[in-house]
Amino acid sequence: MARDKTQDLEKYRPSAKPFRSSNFPFYWITRVANRYTHNMELQLKKLGITITSWRTLAVLKELGPQSISDIAHHAASRLPTTTRTVYKLRDQAMVDIAQQEDDARVTVVSITPKGLETVQSISETTRPLFDNIYDDLSDGQLHLLNEILEKLFDNMPPTAG
């Protein structure tokens, strides 16, 4: 007789009796994300860069010119925070800002050579951190982890606003 899927998954729900945080995937996701953020902030501080600046530059390097709202989306940042970050990066000559040709209401941001140099410096500075993080994980494990995280993300309803 097949078990009920709901019954099998019950131990992973916060409503489980008794609830064990070590069974809750979001307990681990949150802990990993917080530790990653803290470690990155320590590394980025050496270069005078914030984590939001790093994410913004990384998005622009990977995807090319983007609107501020698209940067916020890809960098998992709030729009006001991203807007402030973009203007600070412009003041530091790491990005250029222009109005979109067909819609002047849209601000398009592109990375400059100085921004690309900064991304390279960040990559070199943080390489030991990632070497350590990935030390005993295989390519297959990391691929599976990304697949599972993407599935969890896709299964969640989008946030409003």
C-alpha positions in Angstrom: 0.0 0.0 0.0 1.4 3.4 -1.0 2.0 5.9 1.7 0.4 9.3 1.5 2.9 11.9 0.2 1.6 14.4 2.7 2.4 12.0 5.5 5.9 11.4 4.1 6.6 15.1 4.0 5.0 16.0 7.4 8.4 16.0 9.3 9.6 18.8 7.0 6.7 21.2 8.0 6.9 23.6 10.9 3.5 22.3 12.0 4.9 18.9 12.7 4.7 17.5 16.2 7.3 17.6 17.5 8.9 20.2 15.1 12.7 19.8 14.6 14.4 22.7 12.9 17.1 20.4 11.5 14.4 18.8 9.3 13.2 22.1 8.0 15.0 23.0 4.7 14.5 26.7 5.2 16.3 26.5 8.5 19.4 25.4 6.5 18.8 27.7 3.6 18.6 30.7 6.0 21.7 29.6 7.9 23.7 29.1 4.8 22.6 32.4 3.2 23.4 34.3 6.4 26.8 32.7 6.8 27.6 33.3 3.1 26.5 37.0 3.4 28.6 37.6 6.5 31.7 36.0 4.9 31.2 37.9 1.7 30.7 41.2 3.6 34.0 40.6 5.4 35.8 40.0 2.1 34.1 42.8 0.2 34.9 45.3 3.0 38.6 44.9 2.2 37.8 46.3 -1.2 35.4 49.0 0.0 32.4 47.3 -1.7 29.0 46.4 -0.3 27.3 43.2 -1.1 24.5 45.0 -3.0 27.2 46.7 -5.1 28.8 43.3 -5.7 25.5 41.8 -6.8 24.8 44.8 -9.1 28.1 44.6 -10.8 27.9 40.8 -11.1 24.4 41.1 -12.8 25.7 43.7 -15.2 28.8 41.7 -16.1 26.8 38.6 -16.8 23.7 40.1 -18.4 24.9 43.3 -19.9 23.0 46.6 -19.7 19.9 46.4 -17.5 17.2 48.6 -16.2 17.4 49.3 -12.5 14.3 47.2 -11.8 15.8 44.2 -13.7 19.0 44.6 -11.6 16.9 44.6 -8.4 15.2 41.4 -9.6 18.3 39.5 -10.5 20.3 40.8 -7.5 17.4 39.9 -5.1 17.4 43.4 -3.8 14.7 46.0 -3.2 14.3 48.7 -5.8 15.1 51.7 -3.6 18.3 49.9 -2.4 19.3 49.1 -5.9 18.6 52.6 -7.1 20.8 54.1 -4.4 23.5 51.5 -5.1 23.5 52.3 -8.9 23.9 56.0 -8.3 26.8 55.4 -5.8 28.5 53.1 -8.4 28.0 55.8 -11.0 29.7 58.3 -8.7 32.6 55.8 -8.4 32.7 55.4 -12.2 31.9 51.7 -12.1 28.6 52.1 -14.0 27.1 54.4 -16.6 23.5 55.4 -16.6 21.4 56.4 -19.6 17.7 56.7 -20.5 16.3 53.9 -22.6 16.0 55.2 -26.2 12.4 54.2 -26.7 11.2 55.0 -23.2 12.9 57.8 -21.3 11.2 56.7 -18.0 13.5 53.6 -18.0 17.0 54.1 -16.7 19.5 51.6 -18.3 22.7 50.8 -16.4 25.9 49.4 -17.9 29.2 48.4 -16.4 32.3 50.4 -17.1 35.9 49.1 -17.5 36.5 50.2 -13.8 33.4 48.2 -12.8 34.8 45.1 -14.7 38.2 45.5 -12.9 36.3 45.6 -9.6 34.5 42.4 -10.4 37.8 40.8 -11.3 39.3 42.0 -8.0 36.3 40.7 -6.1 36.6 37.3 -7.9 40.2 37.0 -6.9 39.7 38.1 -3.3 36.7 35.7 -2.8 38.1 32.7 -4.6 39.6 31.1 -1.5 36.2 31.4 0.2 34.5 29.5 -2.5 37.3 27.0 -2.8 36.7 26.2 0.9 32.9 26.2 0.5 32.9 23.8 -2.4 35.9 21.7 -1.1 34.1 18.4 -0.5 31.2 18.8 -3.0 31.1 17.3 -6.4 29.9 18.9 -9.6 26.9 16.6 -9.5 26.0 17.5 -5.9 26.2 21.2 -6.7 24.1 20.7 -9.8 21.5 18.8 -7.9 21.5 21.4 -5.1 20.8 24.1 -7.7 18.0 22.1 -9.3 16.3 21.6 -5.9 16.7 25.2 -4.9 15.2 26.3 -8.3 12.3 23.9 -7.8 11.6 25.3 -4.3 11.8 28.8 -5.7 9.4 28.0 -8.6 6.9 26.3 -6.2 6.6 29.4 -4.1 4.1 32.1 -4.9 5.7 35.4 -6.0 5.7 38.1 -3.4 3.4 41.0 -3.9 4.8 44.4 -4.8 
